[in-house]
Amino acid sequence: MGAMMPALNTNILIFNPHIVTRQLMLGEEPVIFRLLHSGDGELLGRYFESLSDETRRRYGPHPLTAEEAQNLCDNLNYHDTLRFVAFKPGTAPEIIAYFILQLGITEHEMARYASYGIELDTSLDCTFAPSVSDAYQDRGLGSLLMRPMIDSARRLGKRAIVLMGGTQATNERAIHFYEKFDFRRVGGFRTDVDNYDMILYLT
């Protein structure tokens, strides 16, 4: 087993966001996984606007527009939310994935999980939402990025990760993906579609 990585706190990340950067390999292809920076607005906007209607339909945390991308980059707050991006490095860098790790729990998530008999703690638990570009879906990129994302949550002392807004019951590919990383289905709810709540215990 490798040596344990040192603990993190959000103050460290504010002054040294590169501490969680990872250089990874997707087969023969290099991938950089790092926190979103304030200067990434244009790249993130291009990523959002490149996503297919099907990928957009599965994503709920915020609008996928160039305007929203710039807003996110202008208002980064590592105390509240870690926004990770995966890049193809090179002379024309391209974002190929975007992961949100919200360092807390919304009231809606708290209430739903309480109805299942699970008491979440906004200081100990966190909320997760991923997206991967259409060209990189089913190629192992999501699995490659989950490990450093989960590692960052552990290093921050988090107890559990829940899915932001759950996952759609018809999204069998996503459900299988989360189960591969030991997320457990704990309940369900309905919006305009049926959804499952899933949780990963880190301790």
C-alpha positions as a Markdown table, in Angstrom:
| # | Residue | x | y | z |
|---|---|---|---|---|
| 1 | Met | 0.0 | 0.0 | 0.0 |
| 2 | Gly | 1.2 | 3.5 | -0.7 |
| 3 | Ala | 1.8 | 6.2 | 2.0 |
| 4 | Met | -1.3 | 8.0 | 3.2 |
| 5 | Met | -1.7 | 11.5 | 1.8 |
| 6 | Pro | -1.6 | 14.4 | 4.3 |
| 7 | Ala | -4.9 | 15.8 | 5.6 |
| 8 | Leu | -6.3 | 18.9 | 3.9 |
| 9 | Asn | -8.4 | 21.9 | 4.9 |
| 10 | Thr | -10.0 | 24.5 | 2.7 |
| 11 | Asn | -7.6 | 27.2 | 3.8 |
| 12 | Ile | -4.7 | 25.1 | 2.4 |
| 13 | Leu | -6.6 | 24.8 | -0.9 |
| 14 | Ile | -7.2 | 28.5 | -1.2 |
| 15 | Phe | -3.5 | 29.3 | -1.1 |
| 16 | Asn | -2.3 | 26.2 | -2.9 |
| 17 | Pro | -5.0 | 24.7 | -5.1 |
| 18 | His | -2.4 | 22.7 | -7.0 |
| 19 | Ile | -2.0 | 20.4 | -4.0 |
| 20 | Val | -4.8 | 18.2 | -5.3 |
| 21 | Thr | -3.8 | 18.2 | -9.0 |
| 22 | Arg | -3.2 | 14.8 | -10.5 |
| 23 | Gln | -1.5 | 13.8 | -13.7 |
| 24 | Leu | -3.3 | 10.6 | -14.9 |
| 25 | Met | -3.2 | 8.3 | -17.9 |
| 26 | Leu | -6.3 | 7.2 | -19.8 |
| 27 | Gly | -4.7 | 4.4 | -21.7 |
| 28 | Glu | -2.0 | 6.2 | -23.7 |
| 29 | Glu | -3.7 | 9.6 | -23.3 |
| 30 | Pro | -2.5 | 12.0 | -20.5 |
| 31 | Val | -5.2 | 13.7 | -18.4 |
| 32 | Ile | -4.8 | 16.5 | -15.9 |
| 33 | Phe | -7.3 | 16.6 | -13.0 |
| 34 | Arg | -7.3 | 19.7 | -11.0 |
| 35 | Leu | -9.4 | 22.3 | -9.3 |
| 36 | Leu | -11.2 | 24.9 | -11.4 |
| 37 | His | -9.4 | 28.2 | -11.6 |
| 38 | Ser | -10.7 | 31.7 | -12.0 |
| 39 | Gly | -9.2 | 31.9 | -15.5 |
| 40 | Asp | -11.0 | 28.8 | -16.8 |
| 41 | Gly | -14.3 | 30.5 | -17.8 |
| 42 | Glu | -13.9 | 30.4 | -21.5 |
| 43 | Leu | -12.8 | 26.7 | -21.5 |
| 44 | Leu | -15.5 | 25.7 | -19.1 |
| 45 | Gly | -18.1 | 27.5 | -21.3 |
| 46 | Arg | -17.0 | 25.6 | -24.4 |
| 47 | Tyr | -17.3 | 22.4 | -22.4 |
| 48 | Phe | -20.8 | 23.1 | -21.2 |
| 49 | Glu | -22.0 | 24.2 | -24.6 |
| 50 | Ser | -20.5 | 21.1 | -26.3 |
| 51 | Leu | -22.6 | 18.7 | -24.2 |
| 52 | Ser | -25.4 | 16.8 | -25.9 |
| 53 | Asp | -29.1 | 17.1 | -25.0 |
| 54 | Glu | -29.0 | 13.6 | -23.5 |
| 55 | Thr | -26.1 | 14.5 | -21.2 |
| 56 | Arg | -27.8 | 17.8 | -20.3 |
| 57 | Arg | -31.0 | 16.0 | -19.4 |
| 58 | Arg | -29.2 | 13.9 | -16.8 |
| 59 | Tyr | -27.6 | 17.0 | -15.1 |
| 60 | Gly | -29.3 | 19.2 | -12.7 |
| 61 | Pro | -27.1 | 21.4 | -10.4 |
| 62 | His | -26.9 | 24.5 | -12.6 |
| 63 | Pro | -27.3 | 25.7 | -16.2 |
| 64 | Leu | -24.8 | 24.5 | -18.7 |
| 65 | Thr | -24.1 | 27.7 | -20.5 |
| 66 | Ala | -21.0 | 29.9 | -21.2 |
| 67 | Glu | -22.5 | 32.6 | -19.0 |
| 68 | Glu | -22.9 | 30.2 | -16.0 |
| 69 | Ala | -19.3 | 29.0 | -16.6 |
| 70 | Gln | -17.9 | 32.5 | -16.3 |
| 71 | Asn | -20.1 | 33.1 | -13.2 |
| 72 | Leu | -18.7 | 30.0 | -11.5 |
| 73 | Cys | -15.1 | 31.0 | -12.3 |
| 74 | Asp | -15.7 | 34.5 | -11.1 |
| 75 | Asn | -17.1 | 33.3 | -7.7 |
| 76 | Leu | -15.0 | 30.4 | -6.7 |
| 77 | Asn | -15.2 | 29.5 | -3.0 |
| 78 | Tyr | -13.2 | 26.5 | -1.9 |
| 79 | His | -14.7 | 26.8 | 1.6 |
| 80 | Asp | -18.1 | 25.9 | 0.1 |
| 81 | Thr | -17.5 | 23.8 | -3.1 |
| 82 | Leu | -14.6 | 22.2 | -4.9 |
| 83 | Arg | -15.1 | 22.2 | -8.6 |
| 84 | Phe | -12.7 | 19.8 | -10.4 |
| 85 | Val | -12.0 | 19.7 | -14.1 |
| 86 | Ala | -10.2 | 17.2 | -16.3 |
| 87 | Phe | -8.1 | 18.5 | -19.2 |
| 88 | Lys | -6.5 | 17.2 | -22.3 |
| 89 | Pro | -3.2 | 19.0 | -22.0 |
| 90 | Gly | -1.4 | 20.6 | -25.0 |
| 91 | Thr | -1.3 | 23.7 | -27.0 |
| 92 | Ala | -5.1 | 23.8 | -27.3 |
| 93 | Pro | -6.3 | 22.5 | -23.9 |
| 94 | Glu | -9.8 | 21.1 | -23.7 |
| 95 | Ile | -11.9 | 20.3 | -20.6 |
| 96 | Ile | -13.3 | 16.8 | -20.9 |
| 97 | Ala | -15.0 | 16.4 | -17.5 |
| 98 | Tyr | -16.4 | 18.6 | -14.6 |
| 99 | Phe | -17.0 | 17.3 | -11.1 |
| 100 | Ile | -18.6 | 19.2 | -8.2 |
| 101 | Leu | -17.9 | 18.3 | -4.6 |
| 102 | Gln | -20.0 | 20.5 | -2.4 |
| 103 | Leu | -18.6 | 20.5 | 1.1 |
| 104 | Gly | -21.9 | 20.2 | 2.9 |
| 105 | Ile | -25.5 | 19.0 | 2.5 |
| 106 | Thr | -28.6 | 20.9 | 1.3 |
| 107 | Glu | -31.8 | 21.0 | 3.3 |
| 108 | His | -33.5 | 18.9 | 0.6 |
| 109 | Glu | -30.9 | 16.2 | 0.9 |
| 110 | Met | -31.0 | 16.3 | 4.7 |
| 111 | Ala | -34.7 | 15.9 | 4.7 |
| 112 | Arg | -34.8 | 13.1 | 2.2 |
| 113 | Tyr | -32.1 | 11.1 | 4.0 |
| 114 | Ala | -33.8 | 11.7 | 7.3 |
| 115 | Ser | -36.9 | 10.0 | 5.9 |
| 116 | Tyr | -34.8 | 6.9 | 5.3 |
| 117 | Gly | -33.5 | 7.0 | 8.9 |
| 118 | Ile | -30.1 | 8.4 | 7.9 |
| 119 | Glu | -29.0 | 11.6 | 9.7 |
| 120 | Leu | -26.5 | 13.6 | 7.6 |
| 121 | Asp | -24.3 | 16.3 | 9.1 |
| 122 | Thr | -23.4 | 19.3 | 6.9 |
| 123 | Ser | -20.0 | 19.7 | 8.6 |
| 124 | Leu | -19.1 | 16.0 | 8.0 |
| 125 | Asp | -20.8 | 15.0 | 4.8 |
| 126 | Cys | -20.6 | 16.3 | 1.3 |
| 127 | Thr | -22.5 | 16.2 | -2.0 |
| 128 | Phe | -21.3 | 15.1 | -5.4 |
| 129 | Ala | -22.3 | 15.7 | -9.1 |
| 130 | Pro | -20.2 | 14.6 | -12.1 |
| 131 | Ser | -20.3 | 15.2 | -15.8 |
| 132 | Val | -18.1 | 13.8 | -18.6 |
| 133 | Ser | -18.0 | 15.0 | -22.2 |
| 134 | Asp | -19.9 | 12.9 | -24.6 |
| 135 | Ala | -16.7 | 11.9 | -26.5 |
| 136 | Tyr | -15.2 | 10.4 | -23.3 |
| 137 | Gln | -18.3 | 8.6 | -21.9 |
| 138 | Asp | -17.8 | 4.8 | -21.7 |
| 139 | Arg | -14.1 | 5.1 | -22.0 |
| 140 | Gly | -13.2 | 4.8 | -18.3 |
| 141 | Leu | -12.6 | 8.5 | -17.7 |
| 142 | Gly | -15.2 | 8.8 | -15.0 |
| 143 | Ser | -13.7 | 5.9 | -13.1 |
| 144 | Leu | -10.2 | 7.3 | -13.5 |
| 145 | Leu | -11.3 | 10.6 | -11.9 |
| 146 | Met | -13.4 | 9.2 | -9.1 |
| 147 | Arg | -10.4 | 8.0 | -7.2 |
| 148 | Pro | -8.7 | 11.4 | -6.7 |
| 149 | Met | -12.0 | 13.0 | -6.0 |
| 150 | Ile | -12.9 | 10.5 | -3.3 |
| 151 | Asp | -9.3 | 10.8 | -2.0 |
| 152 | Ser | -9.8 | 14.6 | -1.7 |
| 153 | Ala | -13.0 | 14.1 | 0.3 |
| 154 | Arg | -11.2 | 11.7 | 2.7 |
| 155 | Arg | -8.3 | 14.1 | 3.2 |
| 156 | Leu | -10.7 | 16.8 | 4.1 |
| 157 | Gly | -12.1 | 14.6 | 6.8 |
| 158 | Lys | -15.5 | 13.9 | 5.2 |
| 159 | Arg | -17.6 | 11.0 | 6.5 |
| 160 | Ala | -19.8 | 10.4 | 3.5 |
| 161 | Ile | -20.6 | 11.5 | 0.0 |
| 162 | Val | -24.2 | 11.7 | -1.3 |
| 163 | Leu | -25.4 | 12.3 | -4.9 |
| 164 | Met | -26.6 | 15.8 | -5.5 |
| 165 | Gly | -30.3 | 15.4 | -6.4 |
| 166 | Gly | -29.9 | 11.7 | -6.5 |
| 167 | Thr | -29.7 | 9.9 | -9.9 |
| 168 | Gln | -32.5 | 9.2 | -12.3 |
| 169 | Ala | -33.9 | 5.7 | -11.9 |
| 170 | Thr | -33.7 | 5.2 | -15.7 |
| 171 | Asn | -30.0 | 6.0 | -15.8 |
| 172 | Glu | -28.8 | 2.4 | -15.4 |
| 173 | Arg | -25.3 | 3.3 | -16.6 |
| 174 | Ala | -24.8 | 5.8 | -13.8 |
| 175 | Ile | -26.3 | 3.6 | -11.1 |
| 176 | His | -23.8 | 0.8 | -12.1 |
| 177 | Phe | -21.0 | 3.3 | -12.1 |
| 178 | Tyr | -21.7 | 4.5 | -8.6 |
| 179 | Glu | -22.2 | 1.0 | -7.3 |
| 180 | Lys | -18.7 | 0.1 | -8.6 |
| 181 | Phe | -17.4 | 2.7 | -6.2 |
| 182 | Asp | -19.4 | 1.3 | -3.2 |
| 183 | Phe | -22.2 | 3.9 | -3.3 |
| 184 | Arg | -25.4 | 2.3 | -1.8 |
| 185 | Arg | -28.9 | 2.9 | -2.9 |
| 186 | Val | -30.8 | 4.0 | 0.2 |
| 187 | Gly | -34.1 | 5.4 | -1.0 |
| 188 | Gly | -36.0 | 7.0 | -3.8 |
| 189 | Phe | -38.1 | 10.1 | -4.6 |
| 190 | Arg | -40.0 | 11.5 | -7.6 |
| 191 | Thr | -39.7 | 14.8 | -9.4 |
| 192 | Asp | -40.9 | 14.7 | -12.9 |
| 193 | Val | -39.1 | 11.3 | -13.0 |
| 194 | Asp | -38.2 | 8.6 | -10.5 |
| 195 | Asn | -34.8 | 9.1 | -8.8 |
| 196 | Tyr | -32.6 | 7.1 | -6.4 |
| 197 | Asp | -30.6 | 8.5 | -3.5 |
| 198 | Met | -27.2 | 6.9 | -3.1 |
| 199 | Ile | -24.5 | 7.3 | -0.5 |
| 200 | Leu | -20.8 | 6.4 | -0.1 |
| 201 | Tyr | -19.4 | 6.0 | 3.4 |
| 202 | Leu | -15.8 | 7.1 | 3.6 |
| 203 | Thr | -15.1 | 5.9 | 7.2 |
